[in-house]
């Protein structure tokens, strides 16, 4: 029985779809936390992310593409064994902060035994202590060539 539980956790951690579907997100309209239940557009993007190196997404707003992208990056940083940076550039400071809140929600709602120690946690960065992998958020509204 114990070995089966360990195998289940290994599968959960290494399979991006399984890991992402168990992350918690905040439903704005309902003002509550819930598991990440991917819609069809998010499932299609996840399939593409797993099979392609570069993707351009032309989309309408409010499809959850940004949330899925941050979940994908969160999984990659969480599972990294060496320093890697996963960044997003958003058009405004408020939208960049919202994207970073999504990552912080993912992290803070992991079960305690799965919450890896952080080396750094700031307004724009989550950096895992063991691997040095980090999630960064930038904004494009600053002066050209001067990203913060």
Secondary structure, DSSP 8 states (H G I E B T S, - for coil): -HHHHHHHHHHHHH-HHHHHHTSEEEETTTTEEEE----HHHHHHHHHHHH-S-------SSSSHHHHHHHHHHHHHHH-SS--EEEEEESSHHHHHHHHHHHHHHHHTS-GGG---EEEE-SSEEEETTT--EEEEEES-S-TT---
